[in-house]
Amino acid sequence: MNKSDLIEMEEEIGNQVQLFIWRIPKKNHAEMVKLQQRFNALLIKYGVLRMEIFQLTNTETYDGCTNIATTMSVNQDEEIWIELQSHKNLKQMNEVITEAMKDEDMSAEGTLLKQFMNLVTPGSGMIMGKFTRLRV
């Protein structure tokens, strides 16, 4: 990949990713899909470059690896979802989060966050992290 292609890719998908991992009961799948569509639209409105949601579909691991389903203590009635939010850079990500949290739907009292917390597995919490792209 030449430098021009790299710059174009970074402008499209950003250099900063925020990752969230959570468990939900399988019975909440359809409702969570609808809720995530609303989250995605709202966050993109505030400047997130890209929102991607993935569901764990395979629990096979390579020798020497630990499966995330084991780490998350998922049971047969649950799913693991991962959300990736792409941002231009750390400064822009912090600005987006600050603005989005002012939205009445996203605030601590907001309906989206309350609905989300009602859909995840009770007491399970979320795993999150902020990652900066490495050029390797």
CYANA upper distance limits for C-alpha pairs under 8 A (distance plus 0.5 A):
  1 MET  CA      5 ASP  CA      6.59
  1 MET  CA      6 LEU  CA      7.03
  2 ASN  CA      6 LEU  CA      6.81
  3 LYS  CA      7 ILE  CA      6.69
  4 SER  CA      8 GLU  CA      6.72
  5 ASP  CA      9 MET  CA      6.61
  6 LEU  CA     10 GLU  CA      6.65
  7 ILE  CA     11 GLU  CA      6.70
  8 GLU  CA     12 GLU  CA      6.84
  9 MET  CA     13 ILE  CA      6.60
  9 MET  CA     14 GLY  CA      8.09
 10 GLU  CA     14 GLY  CA      5.18
 10 GLU  CA     15 ASN  CA      6.54
 10 GLU  CA     88 LYS  CA      8.17
 11 GLU  CA     88 LYS  CA      7.36
 12 GLU  CA     49 LEU  CA      7.80
 13 ILE  CA     49 LEU  CA      6.90
 13 ILE  CA     50 ARG  CA      7.22
 13 ILE  CA     86 SER  CA      6.54
 13 ILE  CA     87 HIS  CA      7.56
 13 ILE  CA     88 LYS  CA      7.75
 14 GLY  CA     49 LEU  CA      7.57
 14 GLY  CA     86 SER  CA      6.33
 14 GLY  CA     87 HIS  CA      5.46
 14 GLY  CA     88 LYS  CA      4.55
 14 GLY  CA     89 ASN  CA      6.94
 15 ASN  CA     86 SER  CA      7.95
 15 ASN  CA     87 HIS  CA      6.92
 15 ASN  CA     88 LYS  CA      5.99
 15 ASN  CA     89 ASN  CA      5.82
 15 ASN  CA     90 LEU  CA      8.50
 15 ASN  CA    132 THR  CA      6.26
 15 ASN  CA    133 ARG  CA      5.46
 16 GLN  CA     86 SER  CA      6.39
 16 GLN  CA     87 HIS  CA      5.54
 16 GLN  CA     88 LYS  CA      6.63
 16 GLN  CA     89 ASN  CA      5.50
 16 GLN  CA     90 LEU  CA      6.48
 16 GLN  CA     93 MET  CA      7.95
 16 GLN  CA    130 LYS  CA      7.67
 16 GLN  CA    131 PHE  CA      6.24
 16 GLN  CA    132 THR  CA      5.11
 16 GLN  CA    133 ARG  CA      6.60
 17 VAL  CA     84 LEU  CA      6.93
 17 VAL  CA     85 GLN  CA      5.99
 17 VAL  CA     86 SER  CA      5.11
 17 VAL  CA     87 HIS  CA      6.57
 17 VAL  CA    130 LYS  CA      6.30
 17 VAL  CA    131 PHE  CA      5.63
 17 VAL  CA    132 THR  CA      6.91
 17 VAL  CA    133 ARG  CA      8.26
 18 GLN  CA     84 LEU  CA      6.29
 18 GLN  CA     85 GLN  CA      5.58
 18 GLN  CA     86 SER  CA      7.09
 18 GLN  CA     87 HIS  CA      8.48
 18 GLN  CA    128 MET  CA      7.73
 18 GLN  CA    129 GLY  CA      6.28
 18 GLN  CA    130 LYS  CA      4.93
 18 GLN  CA    131 PHE  CA      6.71
 19 LEU  CA     82 ILE  CA      7.55
 19 LEU  CA     83 GLU  CA      6.22
 19 LEU  CA     84 LEU  CA      5.32
 19 LEU  CA     85 GLN  CA      7.03
 19 LEU  CA    127 ILE  CA      8.43
 19 LEU  CA    128 MET  CA      5.78
 19 LEU  CA    129 GLY  CA      5.72
 19 LEU  CA    130 LYS  CA      6.80
 19 LEU  CA    131 PHE  CA      8.28
 20 PHE  CA     82 ILE  CA      6.13
 20 PHE  CA     83 GLU  CA      5.62
 20 PHE  CA     84 LEU  CA      7.21
 20 PHE  CA    126 MET  CA      7.09
 20 PHE  CA    127 ILE  CA      6.06
 20 PHE  CA    128 MET  CA      4.86
 20 PHE  CA    129 GLY  CA      7.30
 21 ILE  CA     80 ILE  CA      7.54
 21 ILE  CA     81 TRP  CA      6.23
 21 ILE  CA     82 ILE  CA      5.01
 21 ILE  CA     83 GLU  CA      7.00
 21 ILE  CA    126 MET  CA      6.11
 21 ILE  CA    127 ILE  CA      5.50
 21 ILE  CA    128 MET  CA      6.86
 22 TRP  CA     80 ILE  CA      6.26
 22 TRP  CA     81 TRP  CA      6.03
 22 TRP  CA     82 ILE  CA      7.19
 22 TRP  CA    120 VAL  CA      7.53
 22 TRP  CA    124 SER  CA      8.03
 22 TRP  CA    125 GLY  CA      7.34
 22 TRP  CA    126 MET  CA      5.34
 22 TRP  CA    127 ILE  CA      7.07
 23 ARG  CA     72 MET  CA      8.19
 23 ARG  CA     74 VAL  CA      7.58
 23 ARG  CA     78 GLU  CA      6.92
 23 ARG  CA     79 GLU  CA      6.07
 23 ARG  CA     80 ILE  CA      5.10
 23 ARG  CA     81 TRP  CA      6.83
 23 ARG  CA    120 VAL  CA      6.29
 23 ARG  CA    121 THR  CA      6.16
 23 ARG  CA    124 SER  CA      7.41
 23 ARG  CA    126 MET  CA      8.24
 24 ILE  CA     28 ASN  CA      7.10
 24 ILE  CA     29 HIS  CA      7.87
 24 ILE  CA     78 GLU  CA      5.94
 24 ILE  CA     79 GLU  CA      5.91
 24 ILE  CA     80 ILE  CA      7.09
 24 ILE  CA     81 TRP  CA      8.24
 24 ILE  CA    119 LEU  CA      6.82
 24 ILE  CA    120 VAL  CA      4.80
 24 ILE  CA    121 THR  CA      5.29
 25 PRO  CA     29 HIS  CA      7.71
 25 PRO  CA     77 ASP  CA      6.28
 25 PRO  CA     78 GLU  CA      4.74
 25 PRO  CA     79 GLU  CA      6.74
 25 PRO  CA    119 LEU  CA      8.00
 25 PRO  CA    120 VAL  CA      7.30
 25 PRO  CA    121 THR  CA      6.43
 26 LYS  CA     77 ASP  CA      6.13
 26 LYS  CA     78 GLU  CA      5.47
 26 LYS  CA     79 GLU  CA      6.37
 27 LYS  CA     77 ASP  CA      8.46
 28 ASN  CA     32 MET  CA      6.51
 28 ASN  CA    119 LEU  CA      6.54
 28 ASN  CA    120 VAL  CA      8.48
 29 HIS  CA     33 VAL  CA      6.77
 30 ALA  CA     34 LYS  CA      7.02
 31 GLU  CA     35 LEU  CA      6.76
 31 GLU  CA    119 LEU  CA      8.36
 32 MET  CA     36 GLN  CA      6.46
 32 MET  CA    116 PHE  CA      7.88
 32 MET  CA    119 LEU  CA      7.27
 33 VAL  CA     37 GLN  CA      6.83
 34 LYS  CA     38 ARG  CA      7.17
 35 LEU  CA     39 PHE  CA      6.82
 35 LEU  CA    112 LEU  CA      7.78
 35 LEU  CA    115 GLN  CA      8.26
 35 LEU  CA    116 PHE  CA      7.79
 36 GLN  CA     40 ASN  CA      6.40
 37 GLN  CA     41 ALA  CA      6.76
 38 ARG  CA     42 LEU  CA      6.69
 39 PHE  CA     43 LEU  CA      6.57
 39 PHE  CA    112 LEU  CA      7.88
 40 ASN  CA     44 ILE  CA      6.49
 40 ASN  CA     51 MET  CA      6.60
 41 ALA  CA     45 LYS  CA      6.60
 42 LEU  CA     46 TYR  CA      7.11
 42 LEU  CA    100 ALA  CA      8.10
 43 LEU  CA     47 GLY  CA      6.93
 43 LEU  CA     48 VAL  CA      6.14
 43 LEU  CA     96 VAL  CA      8.20
 43 LEU  CA    100 ALA  CA      7.08
 44 ILE  CA     48 VAL  CA      5.13
 44 ILE  CA     49 LEU  CA      7.02
 44 ILE  CA     50 ARG  CA      7.62
 44 ILE  CA     51 MET  CA      8.12
 46 TYR  CA     96 VAL  CA      6.13
 46 TYR  CA     99 GLU  CA      7.21
 46 TYR  CA    100 ALA  CA      6.56
 47 GLY  CA     87 HIS  CA      8.36
 47 GLY  CA     96 VAL  CA      6.31
 48 VAL  CA     85 GLN  CA      7.14
 48 VAL  CA     86 SER  CA      6.68
 48 VAL  CA     87 HIS  CA      6.06
 48 VAL  CA     93 MET  CA      7.90
 48 VAL  CA     96 VAL  CA      7.30
 49 LEU  CA     85 GLN  CA      7.95
 49 LEU  CA     86 SER  CA      5.90
 49 LEU  CA     87 HIS  CA      5.89
 49 LEU  CA     88 LYS  CA      7.55
 50 ARG  CA     84 LEU  CA      8.39
 50 ARG  CA     85 GLN  CA      6.32
 50 ARG  CA     86 SER  CA      5.54
 50 ARG  CA     87 HIS  CA      7.81
 51 MET  CA     83 GLU  CA      7.67
 51 MET  CA     84 LEU  CA      6.34
 51 MET  CA     85 GLN  CA      5.29
 51 MET  CA     86 SER  CA      7.02
 52 GLU  CA     83 GLU  CA      6.14
 52 GLU  CA     84 LEU  CA      5.64
 52 GLU  CA     85 GLN  CA      7.09
 53 ILE  CA     81 TRP  CA      7.38
 53 ILE  CA     82 ILE  CA      6.14
 53 ILE  CA     83 GLU  CA      4.95
 53 ILE  CA     84 LEU  CA      6.93
 54 PHE  CA     81 TRP  CA      6.02
 54 PHE  CA     82 ILE  CA      5.58
 54 PHE  CA     83 GLU  CA      6.91
 55 GLN  CA     79 GLU  CA      7.49
 55 GLN  CA     80 ILE  CA      6.27
 55 GLN  CA     81 TRP  CA      4.93
 55 GLN  CA     82 ILE  CA      6.84
 56 LEU  CA     79 GLU  CA      7.36
 56 LEU  CA     80 ILE  CA      5.92
 56 LEU  CA     81 TRP  CA      6.71
 56 LEU  CA     82 ILE  CA      8.35
 59 THR  CA     67 ASN  CA      6.82
 59 THR  CA     68 ILE  CA      8.24
 59 THR  CA     69 ALA  CA      7.32
 60 GLU  CA     67 ASN  CA      7.69
 61 THR  CA     65 CYS  CA      6.51
 61 THR  CA     66 THR  CA      7.34
 61 THR  CA     67 ASN  CA      6.45
 66 THR  CA     70 THR  CA      7.63
 66 THR  CA     71 THR  CA      7.83
 67 ASN  CA     71 THR  CA      7.06
 68 ILE  CA     72 MET  CA      6.46
 69 ALA  CA     73 SER  CA      6.44
 69 ALA  CA     74 VAL  CA      5.83
 69 ALA  CA     80 ILE  CA      7.81
 70 THR  CA     74 VAL  CA      7.05
 74 VAL  CA     78 GLU  CA      6.53
 74 VAL  CA     79 GLU  CA      7.65
 74 VAL  CA     80 ILE  CA      7.93
 78 GLU  CA    121 THR  CA      8.37
 87 HIS  CA     92 GLN  CA      7.16
 87 HIS  CA     93 MET  CA      5.97
 88 LYS  CA     92 GLN  CA      6.60
 88 LYS  CA     93 MET  CA      7.55
 89 ASN  CA     93 MET  CA      6.62
 89 ASN  CA    132 THR  CA      8.34
 90 LEU  CA     94 ASN  CA      6.69
 90 LEU  CA    132 THR  CA      8.30
 91 LYS  CA     95 GLU  CA      6.80
 92 GLN  CA     96 VAL  CA      6.63
 93 MET  CA     97 ILE  CA      6.72
 94 ASN  CA     98 THR  CA      6.62
 95 GLU  CA     99 GLU  CA      6.71
 96 VAL  CA    100 ALA  CA      6.45
 97 ILE  CA    101 MET  CA      6.49
 98 THR  CA    102 LYS  CA      7.19
 99 GLU  CA    103 ASP  CA      7.55
100 ALA  CA    106 MET  CA      6.99
101 MET  CA    106 MET  CA      5.71
101 MET  CA    107 SER  CA      5.56
102 LYS  CA    106 MET  CA      7.51
102 LYS  CA    107 SER  CA      6.57
103 ASP  CA    107 SER  CA      6.62
104 GLU  CA    109 GLU  CA      8.04
104 GLU  CA    110 GLY  CA      5.85
104 GLU  CA    111 THR  CA      8.40
105 ASP  CA    109 GLU  CA      8.26
105 ASP  CA    110 GLY  CA      4.66
105 ASP  CA    111 THR  CA      5.70
105 ASP  CA    112 LEU  CA      5.91
105 ASP  CA    113 LEU  CA      7.85
106 MET  CA    110 GLY  CA      5.55
106 MET  CA    111 THR  CA      7.59
106 MET  CA    112 LEU  CA      6.43
106 MET  CA    113 LEU  CA      6.51
107 SER  CA    113 LEU  CA      7.94
108 ALA  CA    113 LEU  CA      7.44
108 ALA  CA    114 LYS  CA      8.47
109 GLU  CA    113 LEU  CA      8.16
109 GLU  CA    114 LYS  CA      7.79
110 GLY  CA    114 LYS  CA      6.96
111 THR  CA    115 GLN  CA      6.47
112 LEU  CA    116 PHE  CA      6.58
113 LEU  CA    117 MET  CA      6.65
114 LYS  CA    118 ASN  CA      6.74
115 GLN  CA    119 LEU  CA      6.90
116 PHE  CA    120 VAL  CA      6.94
117 MET  CA    122 PRO  CA      8.39
118 ASN  CA    122 PRO  CA      8.09
120 VAL  CA    124 SER  CA      7.90
120 VAL  CA    125 GLY  CA      8.42
121 THR  CA    125 GLY  CA      8.33
